[in-house]
Amino acid sequence: MDVALSSSESLEGRLNAHRELLIDFVAALLGGAESIQSFTRRLSEDATFKDNEEDPGVMPDASFAIEQSAANEIRSILEAARARAAALRRMA
């Protein structure tokens, strides 16, 4: 079930995703190699959020729409990061 997003809900979700990723990333860097591995695992788990994993009811509210937008943004960032990492490995 697709949730219709207003532009403000979409933007809020995307900004929330960027903020959370940045906080987690910096915390992982400060924590060392084990923290970085844990961050990578959490990032993959966050990016697996799918529509209908949680039943939002007949009429999903704005908070669900914002959460969906954030999950979509995290997935998009993760896909781009994986593609860039693969390209860098090929260049090395």
matplotlib code that plots the C-alpha trace (Angstrom):
import matplotlib.pyplot as plt

x = [0.0, 1.5, 1.2, 0.6, 3.2, 2.9, 6.0, 6.5, 6.2, 8.6, 11.1, 10.7, 11.3, 14.3, 15.9, 15.2, 17.0, 20.0, 20.3, 20.1, 22.6, 25.0, 24.7, 25.1, 28.1, 30.0, 29.3, 30.6, 33.8, 34.4, 33.8, 36.3, 36.2, 33.6, 31.3, 31.7, 30.7, 27.7, 26.7, 26.8, 24.6, 22.1, 22.1, 21.2, 18.4, 17.0, 17.0, 14.9, 11.8, 9.1, 5.5, 3.0, 5.4, 3.4, -0.3, -1.0, -4.7, -7.1, -5.9, -2.1, -1.3, 1.4, 3.8, 3.8, 4.3, 7.3, 8.7, 8.3, 10.0, 12.9, 13.2, 13.1, 15.9, 18.1, 17.6, 18.5, 21.7, 22.7, 22.3, 24.4, 27.1, 27.3, 27.6, 30.3, 32.2, 32.0, 33.3, 36.2, 37.1, 37.2, 39.4, 41.9]
y = [0.0, 3.3, 6.2, 9.5, 11.9, 15.7, 17.5, 18.6, 15.0, 13.7, 16.4, 15.8, 12.1, 12.6, 15.1, 12.8, 10.0, 12.2, 13.4, 9.8, 8.5, 11.3, 10.8, 7.0, 7.4, 9.8, 7.7, 4.7, 6.5, 7.6, 4.0, 2.2, -0.8, -2.8, 0.2, 0.7, -3.0, -2.6, 0.6, -1.2, -4.0, -1.5, 0.5, -2.6, -3.5, 0.0, -0.1, -3.3, -1.5, -2.4, -1.2, -3.2, -4.5, -2.6, -2.2, 1.5, 1.0, 2.1, 5.6, 5.9, 9.0, 11.5, 9.9, 6.7, 8.6, 10.4, 7.1, 5.6, 8.5, 8.2, 4.5, 5.1, 7.8, 5.4, 2.7, 5.2, 6.3, 2.7, 1.7, 4.7, 4.0, 0.3, 1.3, 3.8, 1.3, -1.2, 1.3, 2.3, -1.4, -1.8, 1.2, 0.0]
z = [0.0, -1.1, 1.3, -0.4, 0.8, 0.9, -0.1, 3.6, 4.9, 2.2, 3.1, 6.8, 6.3, 4.2, 6.6, 9.5, 7.6, 6.9, 10.5, 11.9, 9.4, 10.2, 13.9, 13.6, 11.2, 13.4, 16.5, 14.6, 13.5, 17.1, 18.4, 16.2, 13.9, 15.9, 16.0, 12.3, 11.6, 13.9, 12.1, 8.8, 10.1, 11.5, 8.2, 6.3, 8.7, 8.5, 4.8, 4.7, 5.9, 3.5, 2.9, 4.8, 7.4, 9.9, 9.4, 9.3, 9.1, 6.4, 6.4, 7.2, 9.2, 8.5, 11.0, 9.0, 5.8, 7.3, 8.5, 5.1, 3.4, 5.9, 5.1, 1.4, 1.8, 3.8, 1.2, -1.6, 0.3, 1.0, -2.7, -3.8, -1.2, -2.3, -5.9, -5.1, -3.0, -5.8, -8.3, -6.0, -5.5, -9.3, -9.7, -7.0]

ax = plt.figure().add_subplot(projection="3d")
ax.plot(x, y, z, "-o")
ax.set_aspect("equal")
plt.show()
